[in-house]
Amino acid sequence: MLPFEFVVIGKPVSHQTKDRKRLQAWKTVVRSTAEACWKSSTPTGVPVRVVITHYYDAEPGDESGVPDSDNIVKPVRDALNGLIYVDDYQVTDFVSRRRSLNGSFRVKGMSPVLAEGFCSGQEFLHIRIEVAPDPSELN
């Protein structure tokens, strides 16, 4: 089951948007995409680390239309709740990143899932859920 990764093609919707219908539609897209990829009939019960990378498309020097990474986290976590993990209290580690699609990438061992996102030619989220590191082994 874990690690589990998938991509959601399209521009993410900020948790702070005033358009609640659009936000709900985005959560539905995230959840349905995850459901299509998740091979288990039950959510995992172990502590998890969630890594979200937003690959955005914007003109160099003008990121005004790109949502802040912290504002795209909550809709994704909400969408995965009860599907991938039982409850979001299990998310003990979280990483959120933004990367411009107009940048240069040196990728060694790219997963087919991440390659799918790049091949779409559009803005996308790469979401990876894995077993959380053992806190007794952390520095």
C-alpha positions in Angstrom: 0.0 0.0 0.0 2.6 2.5 1.0 4.4 4.3 -0.4 1.6 5.6 -2.6 1.8 8.4 -5.2 -0.3 10.0 -7.8 -0.6 13.3 -9.8 -3.5 15.6 -10.1 -3.5 17.6 -13.3 -4.6 21.2 -13.1 -4.2 24.3 -11.0 -4.9 23.7 -7.3 -7.5 25.7 -5.5 -6.5 27.6 -2.4 -8.2 26.9 0.9 -8.7 30.6 1.2 -10.8 31.0 -1.9 -14.1 32.7 -1.5 -15.6 30.4 -4.2 -16.6 27.4 -2.0 -18.1 25.5 -4.9 -14.9 25.6 -6.8 -13.0 24.5 -3.7 -15.4 21.5 -3.2 -15.0 20.6 -6.8 -11.2 20.6 -6.5 -11.4 18.4 -3.4 -13.6 16.0 -5.4 -11.1 15.9 -8.2 -8.2 15.2 -5.8 -10.2 12.4 -4.1 -11.5 10.8 -7.2 -8.0 10.8 -8.7 -6.6 9.2 -5.5 -9.4 6.6 -5.5 -8.6 5.6 -9.1 -5.0 4.9 -8.1 -5.4 3.5 -4.5 -5.3 -0.3 -4.7 -6.6 -0.9 -1.2 -10.2 -1.1 -0.1 -9.3 0.4 3.3 -7.3 3.3 4.5 -3.9 2.7 6.2 -3.9 3.0 10.0 -0.2 3.9 10.4 1.4 7.3 10.9 2.3 8.8 7.5 4.4 11.5 5.8 2.7 13.4 3.0 4.8 15.2 0.4 3.0 17.5 -2.0 4.9 19.2 -4.8 3.1 21.8 -6.9 4.6 22.1 -10.4 3.2 25.4 -11.6 3.3 27.2 -14.9 4.0 31.0 -14.6 6.0 33.5 -16.5 9.4 33.9 -14.9 9.3 36.7 -12.4 5.5 36.7 -12.2 4.2 34.2 -9.7 1.2 36.4 -8.7 -1.3 33.8 -9.9 0.4 30.9 -8.1 -1.3 29.9 -4.8 0.9 29.8 -1.7 1.9 26.2 -1.0 0.5 26.4 2.5 -3.0 27.2 1.1 -3.2 24.2 -1.2 -2.3 21.7 1.6 -5.6 21.7 3.5 -7.9 20.8 0.6 -5.6 17.9 -0.4 -5.4 16.6 3.2 -9.2 16.8 3.5 -9.7 15.0 0.2 -7.4 12.1 1.3 -9.0 11.8 4.8 -10.8 8.5 5.2 -9.5 7.2 1.9 -5.7 6.9 2.2 -5.5 7.4 5.9 -8.2 6.9 8.6 -7.9 10.5 9.9 -5.4 13.3 9.3 -4.1 13.0 12.9 -2.0 10.2 11.3 -0.1 12.8 9.3 2.9 13.3 11.5 5.2 14.7 8.8 4.4 17.0 6.0 6.4 18.5 3.2 5.0 21.1 0.8 7.0 22.4 -2.2 6.5 24.6 -5.2 8.5 24.2 -8.4 8.2 26.1 -11.7 7.6 24.0 -14.8 9.8 26.5 -16.6 12.8 25.5 -14.5 15.5 22.9 -15.3 15.2 19.6 -13.6 17.8 16.9 -13.1 15.9 13.8 -12.1 17.5 10.5 -11.4 15.1 7.5 -11.2 11.9 9.4 -11.9 8.8 7.4 -11.1 6.3 6.7 -13.9 3.7 8.6 -11.9 5.8 11.8 -11.8 6.7 11.3 -15.5 2.9 11.3 -16.2 2.6 14.7 -14.6 5.4 16.2 -16.7 4.1 14.6 -19.9 0.7 16.2 -19.4 2.3 19.5 -20.3 0.1 21.2 -17.7 0.4 22.4 -14.1 0.0 19.6 -11.6 0.4 18.3 -8.1 2.6 15.3 -7.3 1.4 13.7 -4.0 3.3 11.0 -2.2 2.2 9.3 1.0 4.6 7.1 2.8 5.1 5.5 6.2 6.3 8.2 8.6 9.8 8.0 9.9 10.3 6.5 13.4 10.4 9.6 15.7 12.9 7.7 18.0 15.4 7.6 15.1 15.2 11.3 14.2 17.8 13.8 15.3 
